[in-house]
Amino acid sequence: MEPWLVRTARAHGQRDALVTPGGETETYESLLARARTAAGGLRDLGAQPGDRIALAMPSRELIVGLHACTLIGAVSVPIDLRLPAAEREPRTRATRFVLEKLPAGEEVSPAARDPAQTATVMFTSGTSAAPKEVALSYENWLWNAIGSALALGLDRNERWLCPMPLAHVGGLSIQIRSVIYGTTVLLHERFDTDAAMAALSDPGQRVTLVSLVPTMLARLLDAGLQNPPTLRSALLGGGPIAPALLERARAAGIPVAYSYGMTEACSQIATNGWPLLGTEVALSDAGEVLVRGRTVAAGSLADDGWLHSGDLGEFDDAGRLVICGRKADTIISGGENVAPDEVEAVLLEHPAIVDAAVFGRSDPEWGERVVAHVVVRSPIPTVEALRRHCAERLASFKVPKEIDFVASLPRGRTGKLLRRELR
């Protein structure tokens, strides 16, 4: 397999590969030249094919480093610069080098890559357990790009806004898909509501796609985003999506494609409930979502040949996949199963609730009792009013027995709820 950047630079050398909020641009031709120089620097350091190279640098340089690794057959390990040393250590433990800036050397001539070779090592977000490494191959990423293009459509003038960290699979996937397609990434170093609003609202920036997690979308809606002039789809994933949020987005003229994915499958498994081409989804007898196919990391498959997602799901009448929550998060109260996502969605329908998290707490009578932590806006409702709101929409055993008002909820760097910290 020819390195992605080499092929795209040959066919679309003068097309913008990257655009920053400040208007700086990087064409595919210039990106390849920088990657070749950095690849030469890696060779001078002694890097060999198969070596893991940790890239602890800002997003634009990280992208150059990613392609430099590809040119010499090394494995990229993107590192989030916001991580403290204790969290970086397990991510860099098996790497040959930890780079904080790009090396420079004589330009190298790239060689073809084996599609089965590992391209990147990513780490799961660790929302319910310790992060674990996932080795994704060139073939995994290629099939992800193909499947995503067929699910979302593809325009040769695509401009994909990336407000997510590249150390997260949702952010890196935008860059890798775009270099395979030969399209443009509008690269933001991090999510900033004002910067994202400006990009989406400005017809001159021509944003056609954006990837968001639910908290990002909620902040944009709160800031007044309406009818983005050039946006054709907002890919929304990275956590449970409350129906009330989707309704708000539709009312604001924001076209949402909701996505279900995992790091182990290059971020995207199903879009709008339909599995990507080359990806197969099934349910176990217990309702757990099982995944296999060309996008799934080989090392993440169980002995039965499936990736066991840990998510609970069902198929609707049309055959679309619906995620019901995490298997490990299920609350068993009085012998009844309660999905926290369902209760959170109902709470978020209340106009005073800004954010909500539901979890189980040990109870001598019920085994576990349903507990909610909520962030509210004025006028502040009473606990009794919130419980009545839930009782009108949920079975009695699902209604929170405790509701606590909090200033904020523990969320990860991409907005995912860290439910383990609630417990």
N, C-alpha and C positions, 0 to 999 in steps of 0.2 A: 504494500500500500504506500503510495507516494505521500509524504507529509502534507497535511492539509494546507498549510500556509504556502508551501512551494507551488502547489497546483493553482491556488487562488491568485497568488501574486502574478503568475504567468498569464492567467486569463483576465484578471481585473486589477492590474497593478496600480492604476491611478484612482481607483475607487477608494473612498474613505473607509478604513477599517474601524477606527476609533475617533470619537469626537468627545471632548471634555466640556463641562459646563462653561469654562472660560473661552470656548471656541477653538482650542488647539485641536489640530487634526493629525492623524497618522494614516497615510495610505497603506495599502497592502504591500506595495513595493518597498516603502521605507520601513515598514514593520519587519519584512523579511530581511532587509539589510541589517537592521539592529539585532535581530535574532541570530543571524549568521556570525556577527561579531561576538555576541555573548556566548554562542556555542563554541567559538574558538577559545574564549576565555575559560570555559568549563573544561575543554580538552587540556588546556595548559595547566589547570589545577589538578589534572589527573582523573577527571570523571570518565567513567566507562559505561558502555551500554548496560542497562539494567540497574545502575546505581540510582538510589533515591536521593533527590536534591530538594531540600526544604527551601521554599521561596517565601521569605519573611520580608516583604517589601510592598510599597503602595501598588494599587491595582494596575496602573499603566505599565510599570516596570515588571510586575508579576506576569503580565501577559507576554511580554518579551521573553522572560525567563521560561515560561511554559513552552513556547515555541523553540527556544534554544535547546531545551531538554529533548524535545521531539526530534530535532535535527540530528542529535548524536545518539538517540535511543535511550536516554536516561528517563527516569520516572519523576514527574513533578509531584511535590507535596506542598500545596498551598497552605500558608500559615496566616491566621487572622492576627493582625498586628495588635488588636485590642486584648488579646489573651495575656494574662500574667504568666510569669515564668513557670509556675507550677503546672499550668494547663498546656503550655507549649511542650514541656519535656516529653510526655508520652507520644506526642506527634512527631517529634524530631529524633527520638531515640534510635530508630533504625535507619536514619539518613546518613549518607556519606558526607554531605556538606549542608550547612545552614547558611544560606546567602541572604544578606541584608542589602546588598547592592549588586548590580549586574557586573560580572567580570567582562573583560574585553581581550580579544586576541585576533589572530588571523582568521578571516572568514573560512568556514568549513563547507565542504560539499556534502549535502544531505544524502542519506541512503534510504532505500525503501524500508518500511516497517512491516513486521509480521502483524496482521490484524489481531492475532490473539495476544500480542505483547501488551503488558500493562503500560498504560499511558499516564494515569494519575492515581495517586492514593488520596482519598478523601476521608473525612471522619464524620460520623453521624453526629447529629446535634445534641444527643445526650439529654433529651427532655425528660425521659423516664428512667434512664440508666446511664452508666458511664459511656462516653463516646467510644465507638469502635471503628477500626480502620476498614476501608472498603477499597479494593484494588479494581479499577475500571480499565478495560482494554480499549484499544483503538476501535475494535469492532463494536463494543458496547456503545461508545459515543457516536459512531457513524449511524448505527440503527436508531439511536435516540433522535438524531438530527432528521433522519428520513421520516420517522414516525411523527415527530412534532410538526414537520412541514405539512404532512398530509392531514394532520388533525386541525391545524390552525390556518392552513393555506400559506402561500409564500409568494411574495412580490420581489422582483429583482431590486427594487428601490427600498426594501425594508429598512427601517431604522428602529432598532430595539433598545428601549431605555432600560438600563441596568442599574437600579439603585441598591442592589444587594451585594454583600461582600463576596469576593471571588473565592474565599476559602470555604464558602457554603456551596453545595452542589447546585442550588438554584441560580446562583450568580455565575458560576463557572460555565454552566450549561449554555447560558446566553452567548458567551464568548466563543465556545467551541462550535455550537450550531452555526453561528454567524460566519466564522472563518470557513466552515464547510460550504455554506451557501454562497459566500462572497458578498455578504451584506454588511451593514454598518451598525456598530454598537455605540449608543450614547452612554458613555461610561461615567457614572457618579461614584465617588469614593465610598460613600455611605448614603443611607436614606436620610434626606432632609426634606421636610414637608414643603418648605418654600421653594427649594430648588426643583423638586419633582413637579410641583404646581406650575412653576414657570415653564418648564420643558413641555409639559402636557398641554398647556394653554396657548403656547406660541406656535402659530402655523408655520413660522419660519424654521422651527426645529424639526418639523415633519415627523413626529413620533408616531409610528404605526403600531408598535407593540410595546407593552410594558409588563414586567413580571413583578407581582406584589404578593405580600402575605396579608391576611385579613386586617391586622392592626394598621398597616400602611394605608390600605384602602380607606379604613375608617377615618384616619387622620386627614387624608385628602378630602374626603366628603365633609368632615367637620370644618375644613378650611374653605369650603365653598366650591370645590371642583365641579364643573358642569360642562357637558357636551364638548369634550376635547376635540378640536377641529379636525385632526388628521388620524386620531386613534381608531384602529379597526378592532383591536382586541386587547383586553387586560387579562393576562394569564394569572389566575388567582389560586394560590396553593400554600403549602407549608403549614397547614393546620386546619382545624374544623372551621367551616364557613357557616355562620348563622344565616338562616333564610332572611332575617330582617336586614342584614347587610346587603344581600343580593338585591332586595327590593329597593333599598336606598340607592344602590348603584344604577339600577334600571331607571329609577325616577330622575336621576341626574344625567341620564344619557350616556352612561359609561358601559360599553359592551364588554361583559365579563365572560370569560371561558374558565370555568372552575376546573381545577386540576388536582389529581391525586398522584402522589409520587413518593419516592424514597431515594436516599443516597445510593442504595444498592442497585437501583435501576436508572442511574443517571438523571434522577429527579422526576421524570415524567412517566407515569404508568398508564393513566387514563385521563382523558380530557372530556369534560361534559358527560362523564360516566362511561365513555367508550374507550376500551384499551387501544393503545397505539399499535400500528402495524408491527408485527413481529413479536408482540407481547400477548401472553395468554394469562387470563385471570380466572380463578375458580374459588370456591368456598369449601372449607373443611366441614365436617359434620357439626363442629362447634361454632361455625359461622366465621372462622378466621379467613382473612383474604390471603390466598396463595397466588404467587406470581412466578412465571418462568418465561424465557424467551431471549431474544438476541441482545436486549439492553441490560440484562441482569448479570451482575458480577458472578463469575463462576464460583468464587470462594464463599459466596453467601447462600448457596443452595444447600438444603438439607439432604440427607441420604435418600429421600424420596424424590429428589430432583426438583423440588419447589423451594422458592423463597417464602418462608413463613413470616408474614409481615408483622404479626402482633396486633393488627387492626381487625376489628369486627365489621362485617359488611353484609349487604344483601343486594339482590338484583330487583329492580322495579319491574312493573308490568311490561315495559318496553325492552327490558334486558340490560338496562344501564346499571353500572355499579354505584351503590350508595354506601358511603362509609358511616358507620354507626358509632364509632369510638374505638379507643384502645382496649384490647383484651385485658391488659394489666390494670387499667383504670376502672374497670367495672366495679360498681359498688353493690354488695349483696346485703340488702337490708330486709330483715324479716323473711328471708328465703327468696326474695324477689330481686331480680337483676335491674340495676339502674345505670344507664349510660350517662356519664357527666355531660357529654356534648349536647344531649337532648335537653337537659335541664338548663344548661348555659344559654342555649338558643332561645328558650322561653323567657329567661330572665332578661336577655338583651332586647326583647320586644317591648319591654317597659321603657317609656320615654325618659325616665330619670336615670337609667343605668347606662354607664359609659363602658364598663368592662365587667366581666363576671368569670368566676372560676368555681367549679364544683368538685368536691372530693369526699371520700368516706373517712369517718372518724370512728374508732372503736367504741362500741356501745354494749353494755352488759345485757340489755334487753333485746336489741335488734341485731346484734352482731356488728353491724356498721350503721351509722346514721348519716343521712345526706346533709352535708354542710356546704354553704355557699359563702364565698368572699366576693363582695361587689364594690365597685367604684361608682359613685353616684354624682349627679349634678343637681343643682337647685332647681325647683324646690325638692328638698330631701324627703323621700317617702318614709313611712314607718315600716318596720319589719313585718307587721301584721298586713299592711297593704301589699307588700311584695309576696307574702305567702298566699294571700287571696288571689293575686294575679297568677301565681303558679297553679293553685288549686283549680282555677277555671280552665286550665289547659293541659294539666297532667293528672295521671292517676295519683291517688293520695299517697302511695308509698314513695313516689318520686319527688314530692314536695319537700324542699329543704326543711329540716327540723331546726337548723340554726342558720341564720344569715348575719354575717359580720360585715360592717362597713370598714373599708380599708382605703388608704391613700393611693395605693398602686398594687399591681400584681407582678409576681416574678416572671419575667419573660426573657428569653434568650436574645441573641444579637440580631436575629431575623424576625423577632416578634412572637416566637413560639412560646406557649405557656409552659413553664417549668413546674409541672404538677408535683414532681417529687419534693420540691421545696415547700409546697403547701402542706404536705403530710407531716 
